[in-house]
Structure formats: structure tokens, C-alpha cells
Amino acid sequence: MVGIKPTDLAPTTAVKFVGAGTAACIADLVTFPLDTAKVRLQIQGEAQLGHGAQAVRYRGVFGTITTMVRTEGARSLYSGLVAGLQRQMSFASVRIGLYDSMKQFYTHGSDSASIVTRLMAGCTTGAMAVMFAQPTDVVKVRFQAQVRLADGVKRYNGTMDAYRTIARDEGVRGLWKGWPVLKYTEKNVLKSMFLYNLPCHFTAALGAGLCTTIVASPVDVVKTRFMNSTSGQYSSAINCAYTMLTKEGPTAFYKGFVPSFLRLGSWNIVMFVSYEQIKRTMMRTKTSWESPF
């Protein structure tokens, strides 16, 4: 169209959907070691209480990363990456890529949206995303949590083997462990308030990351332990939380707080910067195809 730059055109739903998933994968590639360190810290002490095993003693985010590299090799920091990328393509594409469409649905096509509307849109896409992506999250967490032993024994031989093994041994419901959407609702509430008003602003990303970590950390720790648990270890997520509280105290709900905050803040920055650039590139490409002359 004459007189309109490609960057001035509103990106289509398809562009947002693909762009969000791709940008989320880029952010995951950058921040995955922090996520793995968070998982290791969150489950630390659980084995000692439940099975009498000697768990590896991790101290702080950088101490955890250093210990993993020294004892398991650098590749251990990216254990579960395949499932993580699968999760982002199925989770972020829906949660972020469809957010604007859902917001317009609630406002009946109006450009103005109240905070309540933004929260409703974020919660709706978050719940939808969890429904699609929960199996990938379960597999990702289990790979991140497994300690690579000296004899090479592994819980699962690969990503697809993990899906099959969980479905066979725990039933299909095992792939949806930790299904409650509370954690993701909290994240979408905060991200709807911060990030969608100020996309790509570092302060907004860090602010959202800090608020999200403070609010969601207890649920995140319970979710990680419950998803990683063996069959019969916990009767429910509530039982998991009760066991943590009685055996380890309230501070257990904030294990892995620092890597969780660092990961969320840096993930938000990388993701939304990448997202804006990908959308612009895709719109320029789409326009050039439609208007070759």
C-alpha cells in the first residue's frame, strides 16, 4: 500500500502467534541455565527427607551452575532443552501471540481496554496455554531435575521416551501433573499489567519479573516438586505443599528465588525485544511478497 511503511501495519494474528513462539525459544536458549539452576535449588533437600538419599548441596545460583558443570558437565545446564523449546512454541505462542486477539474479543473490537479486561485476556490465554503445553513442562522439569550419575544411568533416554514412559507408568494424567493454572494466572496478571503496556522496556521487564517471583514462587516450587515426583510420592499438590511446610518450614517455598528472578527478568527482556524485531521482519517480508513492485 502506497504511503504506508511495513512497520506501520498492524501485525496479523498469525504473525503474533509464530513470532511469540519463536521469540520465546530465543529467550529460553539464553536463559535456560538459570532455569535449570532454579529447578535444582527448588528440589534440594526433598530427596533427603523422602528417601534418605544424599542430595547434592547447591549454594546460590552461581554455585549451583558451577557445581553442575564440575560434576555433570556443561551440557547438564541444558538438560531438557528440547522439551523446553517445545513448551515455548506451544505455550508462548498461545499466551502471548493470542493475547491481543483475546483482548479484542473481550472489548468487542474496541482499541481501549481497562486493566480488568487486560487481566481477563491474560488469564484466558494463560489457561489455554497451560492446557496445551503442560506435558512439555512436566518433561522439561524432570530432565532438569535428574542428576547425571557417574555410571550414566538416566531416568529417561530422550524426550520422546519421557513422554511415552510417563504415559505408560503414570497414565496420561501423569503428563498433566501440576495442572492447576494458578501459577500461570499469577504470571499473566502481572505481565498483563506491566509488559503489554510497556513492551521492551527493561524496567518493566525487571519489575514484572520481581513481582511475579515474589507472588508465584511458592506455587512454582510446589509445582516443580509435584511434577518431578514419582507415582505415590505425593497424593496431591496440596499434600506436597503441606509436606514442605511441615518438614522444611516456610522458607522452602522460596527456594530458587534468585535464579527464578534473574531468569524471569532476563527472559522477559530477551523475549520482548526479539518479539518486536521478529514481528517487524515478518511484516516487512509479508508486505514485500504482496507488493513486489
C-alpha positions in Angstrom: 0.0 0.0 0.0 1.3 3.4 -1.0 2.5 5.7 1.8 2.3 3.1 4.5 5.5 1.5 5.8 5.5 -2.2 6.7 6.3 -1.4 10.3 3.2 0.8 10.4 0.9 -2.1 9.6 -0.6 -3.9 12.5 0.8 -7.5 12.7 -1.7 -10.2 12.0 -2.7 -12.9 14.5 -0.6 -15.4 12.6 2.5 -13.2 12.8 2.0 -12.7 16.5 1.4 -16.4 17.1 4.6 -17.5 15.2 6.6 -14.5 16.4 5.8 -15.1 20.1 6.8 -18.7 20.0 10.0 -18.0 18.1 11.0 -15.2 20.4 10.2 -17.3 23.5 12.5 -20.0 22.1 15.3 -17.5 21.7 14.8 -16.3 25.3 14.8 -19.9 26.5 18.1 -20.6 24.7 19.7 -17.6 26.5 18.3 -18.2 30.0 17.9 -22.0 30.2 20.9 -22.5 32.6 19.3 -20.2 35.1 16.0 -22.1 34.8 17.9 -25.4 35.4 19.7 -23.9 38.4 16.3 -22.8 39.8 14.9 -26.3 39.5 17.9 -27.9 41.2 17.6 -25.5 44.1 13.8 -26.0 44.4 14.1 -29.7 44.8 17.2 -29.7 47.0 16.5 -31.3 50.4 13.5 -33.2 49.1 15.4 -36.5 48.5 17.0 -36.3 51.9 13.6 -36.1 53.6 11.7 -38.5 51.4 14.2 -41.2 50.7 17.3 -40.7 52.9 19.5 -40.0 49.9 22.4 -37.6 50.0 21.4 -34.7 47.8 24.0 -32.5 46.1 24.5 -29.4 48.2 24.0 -26.4 45.9 24.7 -22.9 47.3 23.3 -19.9 45.3 22.7 -19.6 41.6 26.3 -19.4 40.5 27.4 -22.0 43.0 24.7 -24.3 41.6 25.8 -23.7 38.0 29.5 -24.2 38.9 28.7 -27.5 40.7 26.7 -28.8 37.8 29.4 -28.0 35.3 32.1 -29.6 37.5 30.2 -32.8 38.4 28.0 -33.4 35.3 29.5 -31.3 32.5 28.3 -28.1 30.9 25.7 -30.0 28.9 23.7 -30.6 32.1 22.8 -26.9 32.1 20.7 -27.5 29.0 19.2 -30.8 30.0 15.5 -30.7 29.0 16.1 -28.0 26.3 14.2 -29.9 23.6 11.1 -30.1 25.8 11.7 -26.5 26.8 11.6 -25.3 23.2 8.5 -27.5 22.6 6.9 -25.8 25.6 7.6 -22.3 24.4 6.3 -23.0 20.9 3.1 -24.3 22.3 2.8 -22.1 25.4 4.1 -18.6 24.4 2.5 -18.8 21.0 -0.9 -19.0 22.7 -0.3 -17.0 25.9 1.4 -14.0 24.2 0.6 -14.5 20.5 -3.2 -14.6 21.0 -3.3 -12.1 23.8 -4.3 -9.1 21.7 -7.0 -11.1 19.9 -8.4 -12.2 23.2 -8.3 -8.6 24.5 -10.3 -7.5 21.4 -12.7 -10.3 22.0 -13.5 -9.0 25.5 -13.7 -5.4 24.3 -15.8 -6.3 21.2 -13.2 -4.9 18.9 -12.6 -1.7 20.8 -9.0 -0.3 21.0 -9.4 0.8 24.6 -9.1 -1.9 27.3 -9.3 -1.5 31.0 -6.9 -3.2 33.5 -9.7 -5.7 34.3 -10.0 -6.6 30.6 -6.3 -7.0 30.2 -6.2 -9.3 33.2 -9.1 -11.3 31.8 -7.3 -11.7 28.5 -4.1 -12.7 30.1 -5.7 -15.2 32.4 -7.7 -16.7 29.5 -4.7 -17.2 27.2 -2.6 -18.4 30.1 -5.1 -21.1 30.9 -5.4 -22.1 27.3 -1.6 -22.3 27.0 -1.3 -24.5 30.1 -3.8 -26.9 28.7 -1.7 -27.4 25.5 1.8 -27.2 27.0 1.6 -28.9 30.4 3.1 -32.2 29.2 6.1 -30.4 27.8 6.6 -28.6 31.1 6.5 -31.9 33.0 9.1 -33.5 30.8 11.3 -30.4 30.9 11.3 -30.2 34.7 12.1 -33.9 35.0 15.1 -33.7 32.7 16.3 -30.6 34.6 15.9 -32.3 37.9 17.7 -35.5 37.1 21.3 -35.7 38.2 23.5 -37.3 35.7 25.2 -40.2 37.6 28.8 -41.4 37.1 27.6 -44.7 35.7 25.5 -43.0 33.1 22.1 -44.2 34.4 19.3 -41.9 33.3 15.7 -41.6 34.2 14.7 -41.2 30.5 16.7 -41.9 27.3 15.3 -38.9 25.4 12.4 -36.5 25.2 10.0 -38.8 23.3 10.9 -41.7 25.6 10.0 -39.5 28.5 6.5 -38.8 27.1 6.0 -42.5 26.4 7.3 -43.6 29.8 5.3 -41.2 31.8 2.1 -42.1 29.9 2.8 -45.8 30.4 3.8 -45.8 34.0 1.7 -42.9 35.4 -1.1 -42.8 32.9 -1.9 -39.9 30.6 -2.8 -37.8 33.6 0.8 -38.0 34.6 1.6 -35.7 31.7 -0.7 -33.1 33.2 0.8 -33.2 36.7 0.6 -29.7 38.3 -2.3 -28.8 36.0 -3.8 -26.1 38.3 -3.4 -22.8 36.4 -2.9 -20.6 39.5 0.8 -20.1 38.8 0.3 -19.1 35.2 -2.7 -17.0 36.1 -0.5 -15.0 38.5 2.2 -14.6 35.8 -0.3 -13.4 33.3 -1.9 -11.0 35.7 1.4 -9.3 36.3 2.6 -9.4 32.7 -0.7 -8.0 31.5 -0.2 -5.1 33.9 3.5 -4.4 33.2 4.7 -5.8 29.9 1.8 -5.2 27.5 1.7 -1.5 28.4 5.5 -1.0 28.2 6.8 -3.6 25.8 10.6 -4.0 25.6 11.3 -1.6 28.5 13.9 -3.1 30.7 12.5 -1.6 33.9 9.0 -3.1 33.1 10.5 -6.5 32.4 12.5 -6.5 35.6 9.6 -5.1 37.6 7.3 -7.8 36.3 9.9 -10.4 36.9 10.4 -9.3 40.6 6.6 -9.1 41.3 6.0 -12.4 39.6 8.7 -14.2 41.5 7.5 -12.8 44.9 3.9 -13.8 44.2 4.4 -17.0 42.3 7.5 -18.6 43.9 5.6 -20.7 46.5 3.4 -22.2 43.8 6.3 -22.6 41.5 8.3 -24.6 44.0 5.3 -26.9 44.7 4.6 -27.3 41.0 8.2 -28.3 40.3 8.3 -30.8 43.1 4.9 -32.3 42.3 5.7 -32.6 38.6 9.0 -34.2 39.3 7.6 -36.6 41.9 7.3 -40.3 41.4 4.0 -42.1 41.5 2.6 -42.1 45.0 5.2 -39.7 46.5 2.5 -37.0 47.0 -1.2 -37.6 46.9 -1.8 -34.1 45.6 -0.2 -30.7 45.1 -1.7 -29.6 48.5 -0.1 -32.7 50.1 3.2 -31.7 48.5 2.9 -28.1 49.9 1.9 -29.5 53.4 4.9 -31.8 53.4 7.2 -29.0 52.5 5.8 -26.7 55.2 6.0 -29.3 58.0 9.3 -30.9 57.0 11.3 -27.9 55.8 9.5 -24.8 57.0 8.0 -21.8 55.1 11.4 -20.8 53.7 11.3 -23.9 51.5 8.6 -22.1 49.3 11.2 -19.6 48.2 14.0 -22.0 47.3 15.5 -20.9 44.0 14.2 -17.4 44.4 17.3 -15.6 43.0 17.7 -17.7 39.8 14.0 -17.5 39.3 14.1 -13.7 39.4 17.2 -13.5 37.2 15.7 -15.8 34.7 12.3 -14.1 34.5 13.8 -10.6 34.2 16.3 -11.6 31.6 13.8 -13.9 29.8 11.3 -11.0 29.6 13.9 -8.6 28.2 15.2 -11.0 25.5 11.8 -12.3 24.6 10.0 -9.0 24.1 13.0 -7.4 22.3 13.1 -10.4 20.0 9.4 -10.4 19.6 9.2 -6.8 18.4 12.0 -7.4 15.9 10.5 -10.7 14.6 7.1 -9.0 14.1 8.7 -6.2 12.1 10.7 -8.6 10.0 7.8 -10.8 9.3 5.6 -7.8 8.3 8.2 -6.4 6.0 8.6 -9.8 4.4 4.8 -10.2 4.1 4.4 -6.8 2.5 7.2 -7.4 0.0 5.6 -10.6 -1.1 2.2 -8.9 -1.6 3.7 -5.8 -3.3 6.6 -6.9 -5.4 6.6 -3.8 -7.5 
